[in-house]
Amino acid sequence: MNEDRLNKLIEDASQLDFGNNEKLPPIHQWNPELSGKIAIRIDEQGFWSHEGSSFTRKSIVNLFSKLIVFEENKYYLISPTEKWEIEVALAPFVVVDVDEVKVNSIDAIRCRTLTEQTFLVDEFHAIWLVMINDTGEKIPFVKVRDNLNAFFNRAAYYKLMQIAIDNQLEVNNELFISSMNKRYSLGVID
């Protein structure tokens, strides 16, 4: 039964025409009734699975990533006719790479997610720190779109830290990055 739900969702999503890789479908115009829960999970590393089995087709994950909404503290995959609740461990997106770029001669940080969204850290895509466990460990998160966020995987986080160190953006043992003329804290170092 769940396999039928997944196949129907894949079929419906595949028929949506929203152009190039960066363009998003008009999900804010859709208002389907809740169809129920589907056994899709995005784990602590940002990997997608269905009933415990990893998705093997990256194109399906990339497609589904454009259909996520967050409402009333729950995540859903939405199409014009269906709305399925899914489970998300930390955040629906994970930043896997960052690099320094210039935008009109302004320093910026460009992020790329596992599902191939790219964006600049700016006022619409701000970075903040989130405590993820009882030990006080904090990791950076960034807004991707609407009320959907991404966490930085270890490699991307270390790269952010290196950018801060290379640019000597440290005040009172607190590391910062600068992007689009705004500063974002990466935390206090010992």
N, C-alpha and C positions, 0 to 999 in steps of 0.2 A: 504493500500500500504506500509506504513512504517513498519507494522507488518511483511509483507512478506520479506522486506529487512532485518529486524532483524533476522527472522527465517533462512534466507539463510546464513547470516553471522555466526550465531550460528552453523548451519550445517557444513559450510566450515571449521570453526575453530575447531570444535569437531573432524573432520577427520584428522587434522594435528597430526602427531606422533612426539612429541619431548621429549619423555621420562619422566624423573622424574619431580617433582615439581619445582626444581631449574633451570632446563635446559630451554633455550630459543630457539624458532624456528629461522630459518635462515632468518629473515625478511629483512636483508640487501641484500639478493640475489633476493628479489621479487621486481618487478617494474610494478605493474598493473596501468592502467589508473584510474584517479579519477572517482569514481562511483557517487559521489554527497555528499550531507549532509544527515546524519541520526540523528534523535532526541535523541541521547545519550548524557548525561551530567554527569560530575563528579563535585559535588558541593563543597562548601567551607569546608565541613567536610570530604571530600573524598568518599562520598557515590555516587553510580552510579544509574542513572535512565534512563528510556526510555519513552518519551512523558509524563513526569511528574510522572510516576509510578516507584517506587524503584524496582531494581532487587531483586528477592527473592532467587535466586540460587547463592550462593557464588561461586560455581564451575565455573559458566559462567563469573562472574566478574574476578576471578583469571585467567581464560583462556584469556579473553580479555585484561587484564593488560599486558600480554606478547606480545600482538599484537599492542601496541601503538608505534607510531613514531611521531616525532616533526620535521616538515619541513616548512620552510618559515613562521615561527611564527604561525603555526596552528598544531593542533593535529589530528591524523588520526588513525583509526583502519585499519589494513592491513592484507590481506591474499594473497595467490599467485595469485588470480584472481580478488580481489576487494580492493578498497581503499575508506573508508568513513570518511569524516570530522566529528569530534565530538567537543563538547564544554567542556572546562575545566576551572573551576573558578580560582583556585590558582595554583594547580599542579596536575599531574595525580596520584600521590601517596601521602599517608599520613603515617608518622611514628607513630605507636601506642604504641610501647614499646622500651625501651633501657635498656641495662644492661652492667655492667662492666665485662670484661673477660680478661684473660691472653693469649697471643699468643707468644709462645717461650719466656716466662717470661717478655713480654712487655705488659704494660697496654693498653687496647683497649676498645672502646665503640662499642657494637653490637646493630644494629637497626633492628626492624621488622616492616614491613609495614602492612597495613590493608589487602593487597592482598598477604600476606605471603612471600614476598621477605625478605631475611635476608642478611646483609652485615656489614662489619666493617667500621667505620669512619677511613678513611686513605687518602692518596694522590689521590686516584681515586674516593673517596666518601667523598669529603670535605664538611664541614659545613660553611655557611655564613649567614649573617642577611639580611633580606629583609623588607623594609618598606611597610606595607600592606594597610595603609590608610593615610588620611591627618593629623591625630593627631601625626604622628611620631612614631606610634607603630611599632616595628620591631619584627619579629619572625624568628627563624632559619629554614633554608632550607638545604637539603643535596642532593648531586647528587646520583641518584640510578643507572642509566646506560645511556650510550650514552649521549644525551642531555636531559634526562628526570630526573626531580627532584621530591623531596617529601618535604612537610612541616611537622613539628612536631605538633601533636595534643597537647592539653593543658596538659594532663597527662604525655606524653613523655617529653614535654618541662620542666615541673616541676621536673621530674626525672633527666633530664640533669642538671638543676640548682642545685639540691641536691647533685649530684655527684661532681660538681664544688665546692660547699660549703664544703662538707665532705673532699675533698682533698685539701682544702685551696688554691685553684688556683685563687687567686684574686690579681690584680695589679692595683693600683690607682683606686679602685672601679670598675674595669672591671673584670667580671667573665670569666674564661676560663675552657674548658675541655681539657684533653690531651688524644690522642688516636694514637697508633702506632708511638710514638715519635714526634707527631706534636701537636701544640696547636691551638685551635679554640675558638674565642670569642663568648660569649653568651650575650654580651652587658654590659653597665655601669649600676650599681645599685646606687640608691640614699640613 
